Each structure stands twice: as C-alpha cells, then as structure tokens.
Amino acid sequence: MTDTDLPLPDFDHLPLGNLAERIRPLDRTQLQALLDHEQAHGDRLPVLEVLRHRAEALDASAEPSGSVPHDLPEVADGVAAPEQVSPDTAGPTINPPSHGVPTNPAQPRR
C-alpha cells in the first residue's frame, strides 16, 4: 500500500499528539491498514501503541466517530524561536566562584 492509499493523508508525518484524534473516525479495516503500514515502514513504538489501543477499543465494540479531517493544522501556531543567540536573548552574566581569586566582584573581601 502506498502513502496515497492510506486512510489518513500524510499519516507518516502526523504528530503523535494528533494521532489518537485523527484515527477515531476509522473503522477496524482502515485501522489495520495503518497498523500494517506502520509495522512495515516506521515501526515507531509510540505510534503502534496508539493504533493498537484504538484497535482494542474497536474490538470491544467502540464505534468510529466523526469524519476524517483533511484541513487540520498539524503544528500549533506560535512564535518562532530565535535562530541565533544575541545580546537580547543571552542569559545573565555569571561570575566564577572566588576560590583563590581575590579580585572577584561577586564576593568582596572584608
């Protein structure tokens, strides 16, 4: 089965946090197709656990719910992290301990 034949578009690129919600509309056959694909390709343990847990729920008479969303964002919108450290993003100045350094301003001498 190719990536385009999978019940979920871009299944291999879904974040783990979104996976449980995205597989809820799938029936047992569609879920098994994802399980088979994951075992043959990525074999990612956390993904397999989510898929197996849902398969157990379906086997215990859970019903698929909702529809397969095709327009959900896969990553949360947010502020991008700065790419480089600048004086604006640098941490505070750290003074070394005064072990044997009498000129350390962090611990003045008496």
FIGUBA-617534 format. One record per atom (N, C-alpha, C): residue number from 1; residue in one letter; chain; x, y, z. Coordinates in nm, 4 decimals, always signed. Layout:
REM residues N
{mivo NUM; "A"; "A"; {X; Y; Z}}
...
REM end
This chain:
REM residues 110
{mivo 1; "M"; "A"; {+0.0848; -0.1178; +0.0000}}
{mivo 1; "M"; "A"; {+0.0000; +0.0000; +0.0000}}
{mivo 1; "M"; "A"; {+0.0892; +0.1239; +0.0000}}
{mivo 2; "T"; "A"; {+0.0610; +0.2166; -0.0880}}
{mivo 2; "T"; "A"; {+0.1403; +0.3390; -0.0956}}
{mivo 2; "T"; "A"; {+0.0858; +0.4423; +0.0017}}
{mivo 3; "D"; "A"; {+0.1624; +0.5482; +0.0226}}
{mivo 3; "D"; "A"; {+0.1208; +0.6534; +0.1153}}
{mivo 3; "D"; "A"; {-0.0098; +0.7189; +0.0726}}
{mivo 4; "T"; "A"; {-0.0344; +0.7272; -0.0574}}
{mivo 4; "T"; "A"; {-0.1572; +0.7905; -0.1053}}
{mivo 4; "T"; "A"; {-0.2789; +0.7007; -0.0872}}
{mivo 5; "D"; "A"; {-0.2585; +0.5706; -0.0691}}
{mivo 5; "D"; "A"; {-0.3699; +0.4782; -0.0493}}
{mivo 5; "D"; "A"; {-0.4112; +0.4658; +0.0969}}
{mivo 6; "L"; "A"; {-0.3377; +0.5273; +0.1876}}
{mivo 6; "L"; "A"; {-0.3683; +0.5154; +0.3298}}
{mivo 6; "L"; "A"; {-0.4967; +0.5899; +0.3640}}
{mivo 7; "P"; "A"; {-0.5703; +0.5440; +0.4664}}
{mivo 7; "P"; "A"; {-0.6950; +0.6107; +0.5053}}
{mivo 7; "P"; "A"; {-0.6748; +0.7531; +0.5572}}
{mivo 8; "L"; "A"; {-0.5565; +0.7833; +0.6101}}
{mivo 8; "L"; "A"; {-0.5263; +0.9186; +0.6562}}
{mivo 8; "L"; "A"; {-0.4194; +0.9796; +0.5662}}
{mivo 9; "P"; "A"; {-0.4470; +1.0949; +0.5100}}
{mivo 9; "P"; "A"; {-0.3445; +1.1589; +0.4278}}
{mivo 9; "P"; "A"; {-0.2251; +1.1996; +0.5141}}
{mivo 10; "D"; "A"; {-0.1058; +1.1820; +0.4616}}
{mivo 10; "D"; "A"; {+0.0181; +1.2178; +0.5322}}
{mivo 10; "D"; "A"; {+0.0295; +1.1515; +0.6688}}
{mivo 11; "F"; "A"; {-0.0129; +1.0271; +0.6785}}
{mivo 11; "F"; "A"; {-0.0080; +0.9542; +0.8054}}
{mivo 11; "F"; "A"; {+0.1325; +0.9530; +0.8648}}
{mivo 12; "D"; "A"; {+0.2327; +0.9349; +0.7821}}
{mivo 12; "D"; "A"; {+0.3701; +0.9255; +0.8314}}
{mivo 12; "D"; "A"; {+0.4210; +1.0565; +0.8910}}
{mivo 13; "H"; "A"; {+0.3542; +1.1666; +0.8620}}
{mivo 13; "H"; "A"; {+0.4002; +1.2968; +0.9093}}
{mivo 13; "H"; "A"; {+0.3123; +1.3541; +1.0200}}
{mivo 14; "L"; "A"; {+0.2137; +1.2787; +1.0662}}
{mivo 14; "L"; "A"; {+0.1276; +1.3284; +1.1728}}
{mivo 14; "L"; "A"; {+0.2026; +1.3285; +1.3050}}
{mivo 15; "P"; "A"; {+0.1903; +1.4352; +1.3840}}
{mivo 15; "P"; "A"; {+0.2496; +1.4344; +1.5171}}
{mivo 15; "P"; "A"; {+0.1766; +1.3346; +1.6065}}
{mivo 16; "L"; "A"; {+0.2485; +1.2742; +1.6975}}
{mivo 16; "L"; "A"; {+0.1900; +1.1739; +1.7854}}
{mivo 16; "L"; "A"; {+0.0732; +1.2306; +1.8653}}
{mivo 17; "G"; "A"; {+0.0820; +1.3561; +1.9057}}
{mivo 17; "G"; "A"; {-0.0247; +1.4180; +1.9833}}
{mivo 17; "G"; "A"; {-0.1572; +1.4277; +1.9092}}
{mivo 18; "N"; "A"; {-0.1543; +1.4341; +1.7774}}
{mivo 18; "N"; "A"; {-0.2768; +1.4441; +1.6972}}
{mivo 18; "N"; "A"; {-0.3285; +1.3089; +1.6514}}
{mivo 19; "L"; "A"; {-0.2473; +1.2061; +1.6642}}
{mivo 19; "L"; "A"; {-0.2807; +1.0776; +1.6036}}
{mivo 19; "L"; "A"; {-0.4075; +1.0159; +1.6613}}
{mivo 20; "A"; "A"; {-0.4210; +1.0138; +1.7936}}
{mivo 20; "A"; "A"; {-0.5371; +0.9492; +1.8558}}
{mivo 20; "A"; "A"; {-0.6682; +1.0114; +1.8074}}
{mivo 21; "E"; "A"; {-0.6694; +1.1424; +1.7955}}
{mivo 21; "E"; "A"; {-0.7909; +1.2104; +1.7493}}
{mivo 21; "E"; "A"; {-0.8160; +1.1856; +1.6011}}
{mivo 22; "R"; "A"; {-0.7111; +1.1783; +1.5233}}
{mivo 22; "R"; "A"; {-0.7262; +1.1609; +1.3786}}
{mivo 22; "R"; "A"; {-0.7728; +1.0205; +1.3401}}
{mivo 23; "I"; "A"; {-0.7443; +0.9184; +1.4242}}
{mivo 23; "I"; "A"; {-0.7836; +0.7819; +1.3883}}
{mivo 23; "I"; "A"; {-0.9222; +0.7451; +1.4399}}
{mivo 24; "R"; "A"; {-0.9861; +0.8308; +1.5186}}
{mivo 24; "R"; "A"; {-1.1186; +0.7988; +1.5738}}
{mivo 24; "R"; "A"; {-1.2239; +0.7680; +1.4673}}
{mivo 25; "P"; "A"; {-1.2246; +0.8353; +1.3521}}
{mivo 25; "P"; "A"; {-1.3275; +0.8051; +1.2517}}
{mivo 25; "P"; "A"; {-1.3036; +0.6759; +1.1734}}
{mivo 26; "L"; "A"; {-1.1879; +0.6141; +1.1879}}
{mivo 26; "L"; "A"; {-1.1547; +0.4975; +1.1058}}
{mivo 26; "L"; "A"; {-1.2202; +0.3708; +1.1593}}
{mivo 27; "D"; "A"; {-1.2623; +0.2845; +1.0666}}
{mivo 27; "D"; "A"; {-1.3149; +0.1542; +1.1089}}
{mivo 27; "D"; "A"; {-1.1980; +0.0574; +1.1280}}
{mivo 28; "R"; "A"; {-1.2294; -0.0643; +1.1679}}
{mivo 28; "R"; "A"; {-1.1253; -0.1622; +1.2019}}
{mivo 28; "R"; "A"; {-1.0380; -0.1970; +1.0809}}
{mivo 29; "T"; "A"; {-1.0970; -0.2061; +0.9632}}
{mivo 29; "T"; "A"; {-1.0206; -0.2387; +0.8425}}
{mivo 29; "T"; "A"; {-0.9219; -0.1274; +0.8079}}
{mivo 30; "Q"; "A"; {-0.9681; -0.0037; +0.8143}}
{mivo 30; "Q"; "A"; {-0.8803; +0.1094; +0.7854}}
{mivo 30; "Q"; "A"; {-0.7679; +0.1195; +0.8888}}
{mivo 31; "L"; "A"; {-0.8030; +0.0954; +1.0149}}
{mivo 31; "L"; "A"; {-0.7028; +0.0996; +1.1209}}
{mivo 31; "L"; "A"; {-0.5986; -0.0100; +1.1018}}
{mivo 32; "Q"; "A"; {-0.6427; -0.1269; +1.0592}}
{mivo 32; "Q"; "A"; {-0.5486; -0.2365; +1.0339}}
{mivo 32; "Q"; "A"; {-0.4540; -0.2014; +0.9198}}
{mivo 33; "A"; "A"; {-0.5034; -0.1291; +0.8210}}
{mivo 33; "A"; "A"; {-0.4166; -0.0857; +0.7109}}
{mivo 33; "A"; "A"; {-0.3067; +0.0072; +0.7630}}
{mivo 34; "L"; "A"; {-0.3427; +0.0966; +0.8561}}
{mivo 34; "L"; "A"; {-0.2417; +0.1845; +0.9154}}
{mivo 34; "L"; "A"; {-0.1422; +0.1056; +1.0000}}
{mivo 35; "L"; "A"; {-0.1933; +0.0090; +1.0761}}
{mivo 35; "L"; "A"; {-0.1050; -0.0758; +1.1574}}
{mivo 35; "L"; "A"; {-0.0051; -0.1504; +1.0693}}
{mivo 36; "D"; "A"; {-0.0539; -0.2102; +0.9637}}
{mivo 36; "D"; "A"; {+0.0339; -0.2846; +0.8727}}
{mivo 36; "D"; "A"; {+0.1381; -0.1922; +0.8094}}
{mivo 37; "H"; "A"; {+0.0940; -0.0745; +0.7676}}
{mivo 37; "H"; "A"; {+0.1856; +0.0217; +0.7064}}
{mivo 37; "H"; "A"; {+0.2929; +0.0649; +0.8066}}
{mivo 38; "E"; "A"; {+0.2519; +0.0950; +0.9292}}
{mivo 38; "E"; "A"; {+0.3476; +0.1410; +1.0298}}
{mivo 38; "E"; "A"; {+0.4484; +0.0319; +1.0644}}
{mivo 39; "Q"; "A"; {+0.4026; -0.0911; +1.0771}}
{mivo 39; "Q"; "A"; {+0.4938; -0.2011; +1.1086}}
{mivo 39; "Q"; "A"; {+0.5929; -0.2243; +0.9949}}
{mivo 40; "A"; "A"; {+0.5498; -0.2044; +0.8723}}
{mivo 40; "A"; "A"; {+0.6377; -0.2281; +0.7578}}
{mivo 40; "A"; "A"; {+0.7323; -0.1118; +0.7303}}
{mivo 41; "H"; "A"; {+0.6964; +0.0083; +0.7738}}
{mivo 41; "H"; "A"; {+0.7772; +0.1246; +0.7370}}
{mivo 41; "H"; "A"; {+0.8459; +0.1887; +0.8573}}
{mivo 42; "G"; "A"; {+0.7725; +0.2587; +0.9415}}
{mivo 42; "G"; "A"; {+0.8354; +0.3326; +1.0510}}
{mivo 42; "G"; "A"; {+0.8628; +0.2476; +1.1729}}
{mivo 43; "D"; "A"; {+0.7680; +0.1599; +1.2068}}
{mivo 43; "D"; "A"; {+0.7770; +0.0733; +1.3247}}
{mivo 43; "D"; "A"; {+0.8072; +0.1548; +1.4499}}
{mivo 44; "R"; "A"; {+0.7370; +0.2692; +1.4643}}
{mivo 44; "R"; "A"; {+0.7553; +0.3564; +1.5806}}
{mivo 44; "R"; "A"; {+0.6681; +0.3051; +1.6939}}
{mivo 45; "L"; "A"; {+0.7303; +0.2697; +1.8050}}
{mivo 45; "L"; "A"; {+0.6588; +0.2090; +1.9168}}
{mivo 45; "L"; "A"; {+0.5444; +0.2961; +1.9688}}
{mivo 46; "P"; "A"; {+0.5630; +0.4261; +1.9939}}
{mivo 46; "P"; "A"; {+0.4504; +0.5064; +2.0432}}
{mivo 46; "P"; "A"; {+0.3318; +0.5090; +1.9458}}
{mivo 47; "V"; "A"; {+0.3606; +0.5144; +1.8176}}
{mivo 47; "V"; "A"; {+0.2534; +0.5151; +1.7168}}
{mivo 47; "V"; "A"; {+0.1815; +0.3811; +1.7170}}
{mivo 48; "L"; "A"; {+0.2573; +0.2725; +1.7223}}
{mivo 48; "L"; "A"; {+0.1960; +0.1392; +1.7263}}
{mivo 48; "L"; "A"; {+0.1088; +0.1226; +1.8500}}
{mivo 49; "E"; "A"; {+0.1526; +0.1762; +1.9638}}
{mivo 49; "E"; "A"; {+0.0724; +0.1657; +2.0859}}
{mivo 49; "E"; "A"; {-0.0605; +0.2390; +2.0715}}
{mivo 50; "V"; "A"; {-0.0583; +0.3581; +2.0130}}
{mivo 50; "V"; "A"; {-0.1825; +0.4338; +1.9926}}
{mivo 50; "V"; "A"; {-0.2755; +0.3571; +1.8989}}
{mivo 51; "L"; "A"; {-0.2211; +0.3045; +1.7905}}
{mivo 51; "L"; "A"; {-0.3030; +0.2301; +1.6942}}
{mivo 51; "L"; "A"; {-0.3593; +0.1025; +1.7567}}
{mivo 52; "R"; "A"; {-0.2775; +0.0306; +1.8311}}
{mivo 52; "R"; "A"; {-0.3245; -0.0937; +1.8949}}
{mivo 52; "R"; "A"; {-0.4293; -0.0656; +2.0014}}
{mivo 53; "H"; "A"; {-0.4109; +0.0422; +2.0762}}
{mivo 53; "H"; "A"; {-0.5099; +0.0781; +2.1782}}
{mivo 53; "H"; "A"; {-0.6450; +0.1080; +2.1129}}
{mivo 54; "R"; "A"; {-0.6437; +0.1794; +2.0025}}
{mivo 54; "R"; "A"; {-0.7690; +0.2087; +1.9316}}
{mivo 54; "R"; "A"; {-0.8285; +0.0816; +1.8719}}
{mivo 55; "A"; "A"; {-0.7428; -0.0084; +1.8226}}
{mivo 55; "A"; "A"; {-0.7918; -0.1354; +1.7682}}
{mivo 55; "A"; "A"; {-0.8599; -0.2171; +1.8775}}
{mivo 56; "E"; "A"; {-0.8020; -0.2175; +1.9976}}
{mivo 56; "E"; "A"; {-0.8647; -0.2890; +2.1097}}
{mivo 56; "E"; "A"; {-0.9999; -0.2273; +2.1440}}
{mivo 57; "A"; "A"; {-1.0078; -0.0950; +2.1396}}
{mivo 57; "A"; "A"; {-1.1348; -0.0280; +2.1681}}
{mivo 57; "A"; "A"; {-1.2395; -0.0637; +2.0632}}
{mivo 58; "L"; "A"; {-1.1995; -0.0675; +1.9363}}
{mivo 58; "L"; "A"; {-1.2940; -0.1050; +1.8309}}
{mivo 58; "L"; "A"; {-1.3368; -0.2504; +1.8454}}
{mivo 59; "D"; "A"; {-1.2437; -0.3370; +1.8850}}
{mivo 59; "D"; "A"; {-1.2779; -0.4776; +1.9062}}
{mivo 59; "D"; "A"; {-1.3726; -0.4951; +2.0243}}
{mivo 60; "A"; "A"; {-1.3674; -0.4008; +2.1185}}
{mivo 60; "A"; "A"; {-1.4554; -0.4055; +2.2354}}
{mivo 60; "A"; "A"; {-1.5833; -0.3265; +2.2100}}
{mivo 61; "S"; "A"; {-1.6232; -0.3161; +2.0864}}
{mivo 61; "S"; "A"; {-1.7481; -0.2557; +2.0385}}
{mivo 61; "S"; "A"; {-1.7514; -0.1032; +2.0438}}
{mivo 62; "A"; "A"; {-1.6380; -0.0373; +2.0416}}
{mivo 62; "A"; "A"; {-1.6379; +0.1082; +2.0243}}
{mivo 62; "A"; "A"; {-1.6752; +0.1383; +1.8795}}
{mivo 63; "E"; "A"; {-1.7354; +0.2520; +1.8582}}
{mivo 63; "E"; "A"; {-1.7788; +0.2912; +1.7244}}
{mivo 63; "E"; "A"; {-1.6887; +0.4016; +1.6695}}
{mivo 64; "P"; "A"; {-1.6596; +0.3975; +1.5400}}
{mivo 64; "P"; "A"; {-1.5878; +0.5111; +1.4805}}
{mivo 64; "P"; "A"; {-1.6726; +0.6371; +1.4941}}
{mivo 65; "S"; "A"; {-1.6083; +0.7492; +1.5205}}
{mivo 65; "S"; "A"; {-1.6845; +0.8722; +1.5401}}
{mivo 65; "S"; "A"; {-1.6239; +0.9855; +1.4596}}
{mivo 66; "G"; "A"; {-1.7102; +1.0693; +1.4037}}
{mivo 66; "G"; "A"; {-1.6650; +1.1842; +1.3277}}
{mivo 66; "G"; "A"; {-1.6289; +1.1489; +1.1848}}
{mivo 67; "S"; "A"; {-1.5553; +1.2385; +1.1233}}
{mivo 67; "S"; "A"; {-1.5086; +1.2160; +0.9865}}
{mivo 67; "S"; "A"; {-1.3597; +1.2474; +0.9811}}
{mivo 68; "V"; "A"; {-1.2949; +1.1957; +0.8802}}
{mivo 68; "V"; "A"; {-1.1507; +1.2177; +0.8665}}
{mivo 68; "V"; "A"; {-1.1286; +1.3628; +0.8257}}
{mivo 69; "P"; "A"; {-1.0684; +1.4433; +0.9138}}
{mivo 69; "P"; "A"; {-1.0443; +1.5837; +0.8785}}
{mivo 69; "P"; "A"; {-0.9253; +1.5957; +0.7844}}
{mivo 70; "H"; "A"; {-0.9418; +1.6752; +0.6821}}
{mivo 70; "H"; "A"; {-0.8340; +1.6941; +0.5848}}
{mivo 70; "H"; "A"; {-0.7704; +1.8318; +0.5962}}
{mivo 71; "D"; "A"; {-0.8278; +1.9187; +0.6801}}
{mivo 71; "D"; "A"; {-0.7779; +2.0556; +0.6835}}
{mivo 71; "D"; "A"; {-0.7271; +2.0991; +0.8206}}
{mivo 72; "L"; "A"; {-0.6994; +2.0045; +0.9097}}
{mivo 72; "L"; "A"; {-0.6471; +2.0418; +1.0405}}
{mivo 72; "L"; "A"; {-0.5001; +2.0805; +1.0308}}
{mivo 73; "P"; "A"; {-0.4594; +2.1835; +1.1039}}
{mivo 73; "P"; "A"; {-0.3160; +2.2137; +1.1067}}
{mivo 73; "P"; "A"; {-0.2437; +2.1069; +1.1868}}
{mivo 74; "E"; "A"; {-0.1283; +2.0667; +1.1406}}
{mivo 74; "E"; "A"; {-0.0541; +1.9604; +1.2076}}
{mivo 74; "E"; "A"; {+0.0428; +2.0123; +1.3119}}
{mivo 75; "V"; "A"; {+0.0694; +2.1408; +1.3117}}
{mivo 75; "V"; "A"; {+0.1544; +2.2003; +1.4137}}
{mivo 75; "V"; "A"; {+0.0837; +2.3235; +1.4668}}
{mivo 76; "A"; "A"; {+0.1056; +2.3515; +1.5930}}
{mivo 76; "A"; "A"; {+0.0418; +2.4662; +1.6549}}
{mivo 76; "A"; "A"; {+0.1071; +2.5946; +1.6057}}
{mivo 77; "D"; "A"; {+0.0237; +2.6954; +1.5851}}
{mivo 77; "D"; "A"; {+0.0785; +2.8256; +1.5500}}
{mivo 77; "D"; "A"; {+0.1419; +2.8841; +1.6749}}
{mivo 78; "G"; "A"; {+0.2525; +2.9470; +1.6591}}
{mivo 78; "G"; "A"; {+0.3194; +3.0059; +1.7738}}
{mivo 78; "G"; "A"; {+0.4329; +3.0945; +1.7284}}
{mivo 79; "V"; "A"; {+0.5018; +3.1446; +1.8258}}
{mivo 79; "V"; "A"; {+0.6148; +3.2313; +1.7979}}
{mivo 79; "V"; "A"; {+0.7347; +3.1445; +1.7641}}
{mivo 80; "A"; "A"; {+0.8002; +3.1764; +1.6564}}
{mivo 80; "A"; "A"; {+0.9184; +3.1002; +1.6166}}
{mivo 80; "A"; "A"; {+1.0336; +3.1319; +1.7108}}
{mivo 81; "A"; "A"; {+1.1108; +3.0320; +1.7439}}
{mivo 81; "A"; "A"; {+1.2266; +3.0505; +1.8305}}
{mivo 81; "A"; "A"; {+1.3348; +3.1263; +1.7545}}
{mivo 82; "P"; "A"; {+1.4099; +3.2094; +1.8254}}
{mivo 82; "P"; "A"; {+1.5178; +3.2796; +1.7562}}
{mivo 82; "P"; "A"; {+1.6220; +3.1807; +1.7069}}
{mivo 83; "E"; "A"; {+1.6777; +3.2098; +1.5913}}
{mivo 83; "E"; "A"; {+1.7726; +3.1167; +1.5327}}
{mivo 83; "E"; "A"; {+1.9117; +3.1305; +1.5916}}
{mivo 84; "Q"; "A"; {+1.9475; +3.2482; +1.6405}}
{mivo 84; "Q"; "A"; {+2.0793; +3.2679; +1.6986}}
{mivo 84; "Q"; "A"; {+2.0658; +3.3450; +1.8285}}
{mivo 85; "V"; "A"; {+2.1622; +3.3244; +1.9149}}
{mivo 85; "V"; "A"; {+2.1649; +3.3975; +2.0408}}
{mivo 85; "V"; "A"; {+2.2236; +3.5350; +2.0146}}
{mivo 86; "S"; "A"; {+2.1581; +3.6356; +2.0680}}
{mivo 86; "S"; "A"; {+2.2074; +3.7721; +2.0558}}
{mivo 86; "S"; "A"; {+2.2148; +3.8306; +2.1964}}
{mivo 87; "P"; "A"; {+2.2705; +3.9491; +2.2134}}
{mivo 87; "P"; "A"; {+2.2715; +4.0084; +2.3479}}
{mivo 87; "P"; "A"; {+2.1310; +4.0245; +2.4058}}
{mivo 88; "D"; "A"; {+2.0305; +4.0363; +2.3190}}
{mivo 88; "D"; "A"; {+1.8932; +4.0498; +2.3677}}
{mivo 88; "D"; "A"; {+1.8403; +3.9196; +2.4264}}
{mivo 89; "T"; "A"; {+1.8891; +3.8068; +2.3772}}
{mivo 89; "T"; "A"; {+1.8383; +3.6776; +2.4237}}
{mivo 89; "T"; "A"; {+1.9370; +3.6028; +2.5122}}
{mivo 90; "A"; "A"; {+2.0536; +3.6612; +2.5383}}
{mivo 90; "A"; "A"; {+2.1551; +3.5944; +2.6205}}
{mivo 90; "A"; "A"; {+2.1120; +3.5930; +2.7668}}
{mivo 91; "G"; "A"; {+2.1623; +3.4982; +2.8413}}
{mivo 91; "G"; "A"; {+2.1338; +3.4879; +2.9837}}
{mivo 91; "G"; "A"; {+2.2152; +3.5889; +3.0629}}
{mivo 92; "P"; "A"; {+2.1939; +3.5914; +3.1949}}
{mivo 92; "P"; "A"; {+2.2669; +3.6867; +3.2785}}
{mivo 92; "P"; "A"; {+2.4158; +3.6518; +3.2854}}
{mivo 93; "T"; "A"; {+2.4952; +3.7524; +3.3168}}
{mivo 93; "T"; "A"; {+2.6381; +3.7318; +3.3322}}
{mivo 93; "T"; "A"; {+2.6629; +3.6458; +3.4548}}
{mivo 94; "I"; "A"; {+2.7526; +3.5515; +3.4428}}
{mivo 94; "I"; "A"; {+2.7840; +3.4623; +3.5542}}
{mivo 94; "I"; "A"; {+2.9251; +3.4919; +3.6015}}
{mivo 95; "N"; "A"; {+2.9385; +3.5189; +3.7316}}
{mivo 95; "N"; "A"; {+3.0700; +3.5397; +3.7901}}
{mivo 95; "N"; "A"; {+3.1218; +3.4066; +3.8420}}
{mivo 96; "P"; "A"; {+3.2462; +3.3735; +3.8151}}
{mivo 96; "P"; "A"; {+3.3002; +3.2477; +3.8654}}
{mivo 96; "P"; "A"; {+3.3158; +3.2531; +4.0170}}
{mivo 97; "P"; "A"; {+3.3204; +3.1388; +4.0832}}
{mivo 97; "P"; "A"; {+3.3392; +3.1391; +4.2286}}
{mivo 97; "P"; "A"; {+3.4744; +3.2006; +4.2644}}
{mivo 98; "S"; "A"; {+3.4836; +3.2515; +4.3849}}
{mivo 98; "S"; "A"; {+3.6026; +3.3266; +4.4240}}
{mivo 98; "S"; "A"; {+3.7108; +3.2404; +4.4870}}
{mivo 99; "H"; "A"; {+3.7168; +3.1157; +4.4596}}
{mivo 99; "H"; "A"; {+3.8185; +3.0275; +4.5147}}
{mivo 99; "H"; "A"; {+3.9567; +3.0751; +4.4718}}
{mivo 100; "G"; "A"; {+4.0229; +3.1459; +4.5588}}
{mivo 100; "G"; "A"; {+4.1582; +3.1904; +4.5294}}
{mivo 100; "G"; "A"; {+4.1667; +3.3090; +4.4359}}
{mivo 101; "V"; "A"; {+4.0547; +3.3739; +4.4046}}
{mivo 101; "V"; "A"; {+4.0566; +3.4906; +4.3159}}
{mivo 101; "V"; "A"; {+4.0137; +3.6117; +4.3987}}
{mivo 102; "P"; "A"; {+4.1070; +3.6838; +4.4567}}
{mivo 102; "P"; "A"; {+4.0697; +3.7938; +4.5467}}
{mivo 102; "P"; "A"; {+4.0050; +3.9124; +4.4757}}
{mivo 103; "T"; "A"; {+4.0112; +3.9186; +4.3445}}
{mivo 103; "T"; "A"; {+3.9529; +4.0326; +4.2734}}
{mivo 103; "T"; "A"; {+3.8121; +4.0056; +4.2220}}
{mivo 104; "N"; "A"; {+3.7517; +3.8945; +4.2631}}
{mivo 104; "N"; "A"; {+3.6172; +3.8613; +4.2156}}
{mivo 104; "N"; "A"; {+3.5171; +3.9589; +4.2766}}
{mivo 105; "P"; "A"; {+3.4432; +4.0338; +4.1942}}
{mivo 105; "P"; "A"; {+3.3474; +4.1299; +4.2488}}
{mivo 105; "P"; "A"; {+3.2235; +4.0638; +4.3097}}
{mivo 106; "A"; "A"; {+3.2009; +3.9372; +4.2843}}
{mivo 106; "A"; "A"; {+3.0828; +3.8708; +4.3389}}
{mivo 106; "A"; "A"; {+3.0954; +3.8484; +4.4890}}
{mivo 107; "Q"; "A"; {+3.2183; +3.8386; +4.5398}}
{mivo 107; "Q"; "A"; {+3.2394; +3.8198; +4.6833}}
{mivo 107; "Q"; "A"; {+3.3494; +3.9149; +4.7298}}
{mivo 108; "P"; "A"; {+3.3099; +4.0322; +4.7693}}
{mivo 108; "P"; "A"; {+3.4124; +4.1275; +4.8144}}
{mivo 108; "P"; "A"; {+3.4818; +4.0785; +4.9422}}
{mivo 109; "R"; "A"; {+3.6052; +4.1155; +4.9586}}
{mivo 109; "R"; "A"; {+3.6837; +4.0783; +5.0764}}
{mivo 109; "R"; "A"; {+3.6539; +4.1737; +5.1905}}
{mivo 110; "R"; "A"; {+3.6666; +4.1228; +5.3119}}
{mivo 110; "R"; "A"; {+3.6412; +4.2047; +5.4310}}
{mivo 110; "R"; "A"; {+3.7661; +4.2681; +5.4807}}
REM end
